[in-house]
């Protein structure tokens, strides 16, 4: 899916350089739609879901000894 997004973005850039502005905007919108689709697919994935294991920020609870001096 990322390859399709990159291809659409590259096509938009090349079409803009070539002077085909309307087609470049269409490719840019296709890139945006593919990006939103990939994001939603990642979020609603049954494997990861809303969990996103690479963003876990839970801390381990540590018990510190009491200083008695």
C-alpha positions in Angstrom: 0.0 0.0 0.0 2.9 2.4 0.8 4.3 1.7 -2.7 1.0 2.9 -4.2 1.0 6.0 -2.1 4.6 6.8 -3.1 3.8 6.1 -6.7 0.8 8.4 -6.7 2.8 11.2 -5.0 5.7 10.7 -7.5 3.3 10.8 -10.4 1.7 14.0 -9.1 5.2 15.6 -8.8 6.2 14.5 -12.3 3.0 15.6 -13.9 3.2 19.0 -12.2 6.8 19.4 -13.5 5.5 18.4 -17.0 2.8 21.1 -16.9 -0.2 18.8 -16.5 -1.6 20.6 -13.4 -5.1 19.1 -13.3 -3.9 15.6 -13.6 -1.2 16.3 -10.9 -3.9 17.5 -8.5 -5.9 14.3 -9.3 -2.9 12.2 -8.4 -2.3 14.2 -5.3 -5.9 13.6 -4.2 -5.5 9.9 -5.0 -2.4 9.9 -2.8 -4.4 11.5 0.0 -7.2 9.0 -0.3 -4.8 6.1 -0.3 -3.0 7.5 2.8 -6.3 7.9 4.7 -7.3 4.3 3.6 -4.0 3.0 4.9 -4.3 4.8 8.2 -7.8 3.5 8.7 -6.7 0.0 7.8 -3.9 0.1 10.3 -6.2 1.5 13.1 -9.0 -1.1 12.5 -6.6 -4.0 12.0 -7.6 -7.0 14.0 -3.9 -7.7 14.8 -3.0 -4.3 16.2 -6.2 -2.4 16.4 -6.3 0.7 18.5 -3.5 -0.9 20.7 -0.6 0.3 18.6 2.1 -1.7 20.4 4.9 0.6 19.2 3.4 3.5 21.2 2.9 1.7 24.6 3.9 4.1 27.4 3.0 2.0 30.4 5.6 2.2 33.2 6.7 -0.6 35.4 5.8 0.0 39.0 8.9 0.0 41.2 9.0 -0.2 44.9 11.7 1.9 46.5 13.1 0.9 49.9 12.4 3.2 52.8 15.5 5.0 54.0 15.8 4.8 57.7 19.0 6.5 58.8 
